[in-house]
Each structure stands twice: as structure tokens, then as C-alpha cells.
Amino acid sequence: MAKSFYHFLMKYRHPEPKDDISIFANNAYEDHSFPKGSTDYDEISSYLELNGHYLDSMSTFDEAWELYVQTEG
């Protein structure tokens, strides 16, 4: 089984984020309600649409998801 999207995203955490995905990773880490065990695009996307106030654009999530699928797929 592939690791969760959250687990994948955490490799992009950075103390001084340089790009949108690193900023997203840092914010997701601080979001204690993030669906940490999910591997489902629709579940995470719906969650972020309702709760992802820290995302400037859902395209950042889509970009991170593409990396996830390529790596974990």
C-alpha cells in the first residue's frame, strides 16, 4: 500500500520554505485535522476546499498530488 498523501507531503517540509509546495507542507503539518491517513484525491481535495484557508490556490495541491502519484503510484 502506498503511503498517505500527508506522509508523502511531509518530505517537502522546510524551515524556510522556498516554494508553494513547501509552504503547503508546513501548513498541512500545522493543520491537526488534515486527513493524514488518506490516499484519496477526492477526500483530500474536498477537505482542502472547506478547510485549506492556508492554500493560495488549489493548483498547489494538484501539483503536489501529481508528484505523489508519480512517486507512489
C-alpha positions in Angstrom: 0.0 0.0 0.0 1.3 3.4 -0.9 2.0 5.8 1.9 -0.6 8.5 2.6 -0.5 11.8 0.7 0.2 13.6 4.0 3.2 11.3 4.7 4.5 12.0 1.2 3.9 15.8 1.6 5.9 15.9 4.8 9.2 15.3 2.9 8.7 18.8 1.5 8.5 20.5 4.9 11.2 23.1 5.3 12.1 25.6 8.0 12.4 28.3 5.3 10.1 27.2 2.6 11.2 28.3 -0.9 8.2 27.2 -3.0 4.4 26.8 -2.8 4.6 23.0 -2.1 6.9 23.6 0.9 4.6 26.3 2.2 1.7 23.9 1.8 3.6 21.1 3.6 4.4 23.3 6.5 0.8 24.5 6.8 -0.6 20.9 6.5 1.7 19.9 9.3 0.2 22.6 11.5 -3.4 21.5 10.4 -4.3 19.0 13.1 -7.5 18.0 11.2 -5.8 17.2 7.9 -6.8 13.7 6.7 -3.3 12.3 7.5 -4.1 8.7 6.5 -5.8 9.3 3.2 -4.7 8.3 -0.2 -7.9 9.5 -1.8 -7.7 12.6 -4.1 -11.4 13.5 -3.7 -11.3 13.2 0.1 -8.3 15.4 0.4 -9.4 17.9 -2.2 -12.8 18.3 -0.5 -11.2 18.7 2.8 -8.9 21.5 1.5 -11.7 23.3 -0.3 -13.5 23.6 3.1 -10.5 23.9 5.4 -7.4 24.8 3.4 -7.5 28.5 4.0 -3.7 28.4 4.0 -3.6 27.4 0.3 -3.5 30.3 -2.0 -4.6 28.1 -4.9 -5.9 24.5 -5.2 -3.4 24.3 -8.1 -0.7 23.9 -5.5 -2.5 20.8 -4.2 -2.9 19.5 -7.7 0.8 19.9 -8.4 1.7 18.1 -5.2 -0.8 15.4 -6.0 0.8 14.8 -9.4 4.2 14.4 -7.7 2.6 12.0 -5.2 1.0 9.9 -8.0 4.3 9.7 -9.9 6.3 8.8 -6.8 3.8 6.5 -5.0 1.7 5.3 -7.9 
